[in-house]
Amino acid sequence: MTETQVDDMLERQAGLCPICRRGLGDKPHVDHDHETGEVRGETAEDVRADG
């Protein structure tokens, strides 16, 4: 992902984790589908999405 794509994603998410609705913290995790590689969003460091 480019820096612009990451910035756009963070803006769409309003800086919040879409799963726990908390701030993303210092080290957000790029959540992606392991089969397709599709990036779903950024999650808080201690949150992991299944699937």
N, C-alpha and C positions, 0 to 999 in steps of 0.2 A: 504494500500500500504506500502511496505517496503521502507526504506530509499534508498536502491539501486534502486528500481523501480522509485522512485521520481527523483533521480539523473539522471537516464537514460532518463527519459522523458524530464527533463530540458535540457539535452545535445542535444537530438533530436530537441528540439524547439529552440536551440541556445540562451536560456534565454529570448526569446521573446514571447509575447502573440500571438497566431496564429490568433486572430481576429483583434486586433488593431495594431499589429506589434511593440508595445512599449515594453519596459522592464517590467518585471513582478512586480517590486516593492517589498516592504517588506513583504506583506501578499498576495501572489498569491492565487487564488481560484482554487480548483480542480473541473474542469468541468466534470460532469458525467450525464449519462442518468438515470433519476429518475425511469424509469420502469425496466431497466435491471441491473442498477448499474455499467454499463461499464464506465470506466474512459476514457474520450476523450482527456484530456490534461489539462494543467495549463493555466489559463487566468489571466490577470491583475485584481487586486482587484475590480476595478470599471466596469469590463466587465462581462456580463452574456450572455451565449448562450441560445437560445431557442431550445427546442426539446428534 
